[in-house]
Amino acid sequence: MKHALVLSTLYPNPVNPRFGTFVARSLEALAKRGDWRVTVVNPVGLPPLALGRYRALAELAPIAAEGGITVHRPHFTLIPRIGARRNAAAIARAVLPLAQRLHAEAPFDLVDAQFFFPDGPAAAIVARELGLALSIKARGSDITLWGKEGFAAAQMLEAAQAATGLLAVSHDLARHMAAMGMPAERIAVHYTGLDRDRFRPFAHPQLRRQLSDELGFAMPANAPLLACVGALIPRKGQAIAIAALPQLPGARLVLIGKGEDEAGLRAQVQREGLCERVFFAGSVDHDLMPLLLSAADVMVLPTASEGLANAWVEALACGTPVVTCDVGGARELIASDIAGRLVARTADAVAAGVKAILADPPARQEVAALTERFSWDANAAALAAHWQGLVVA
């Protein structure tokens, strides 16, 4: 059995159980295959004084067994908001002694980074010191946002040149990586996975009533219901979705996610007199997510940038068409009116896209059929094959 050391700052933990769940599901599915042993290092950034929200992170167990995988959580010094330039080096300093000890106990065949910045440059240092093959995955904002920062782009390009292989979550993101100067011949597309047992259409006639009772938010059966899934940050565009509501008589909007923009969004809802039509669901359990998506008529995400959003795939798998913007790998999913509409990032365009779907809604089973190629088993098989190709090259 081959052995991979996976470095990922994106990974769920008992304090933030929904953070980077897609990384955990992918690696758990791979570990179950039996051809690769996976050891995860999930570096935890802490400021010099771990107060407030950092206190609970500081108290996380340094090692845990989660989903059949051993997860190590070394600390590195984080300077919030201004320390991004040094994060990769700080992570490498924290991880390398641990990696060297683990490598001596049970040798690794490969080092893998699950996010390009700061994970990729840190993993490049570890792989170089251990003399191992290196794989780095790009997921979206690591390239489209951090790639615009000169220091981050320089660190990522150096890591990409050192990498044995690179992954991108969409063909569009792979093109962005090549345009930055990363070696195109080393980039492969690795689509996200999907829990097919969980994310599927639920057609129970009382679904909205049950959700209304559980959440305390009225979702009438005769009113359009929109769901917006994503962190509450300006890039995701919840403010645009809210601004589109006045053009959609009676429509309700459920915002699923948490983030720094929540106070501003709540103020917008209050200011526009939409309190009875917008519900902040926060982070929801994965068992509740497919029910909300199945109850919705449309999933709306007026995002400014993405790689290939898991929320798009999960909504489609539940039979819910998507209104989103022509960014990232959206065209690789929203390729017909059955899947939804690609619109400009304005309230008018979002409202028009929603109206078009409501006027001629596709059959839910037809929408769900568009995601047949997505599963965590397929994702894991592709990742295992990618890693295997790197260690035998």
Buried (B, 14 or more C-beta within 10 A) or exposed (E): EBBBBBBBBBBBBEBBEBBBBBBBBBBBBBBBBEBBBBBBBBBBBBBEEBEEEBEEBBEBEEEBEBBEBBBBBBBBBBBEEEEBBBBBBBBBBBBBEBBEEBBEEEEBBBBBBBBBBBBBBBBBBBBBBBEBBBBBBBBBBBBBBBBEBEEBBEBBBBBBEBBBBBBBBBBBBBEBBBEBEBBEEBBBBBBBBBBBEBBBBBEEEEBBBEBBEEBEBBBEEEBBBBBBBBBBBBBBBBBBBBBBBBBBEEBBBBBBBBBEBBEEBBEBBEEBEBEEBBBBBEBBEBEBBBBBBBBBBBBBBBBBBBBBBBBBBBBBBBBBBBBBBEBBBBEBBBEEEBBBBBBBBBBEBBBBBBBBBBEEBBEBEEBBEBBEEBBBBBBBBBBBEBBBBBBEE
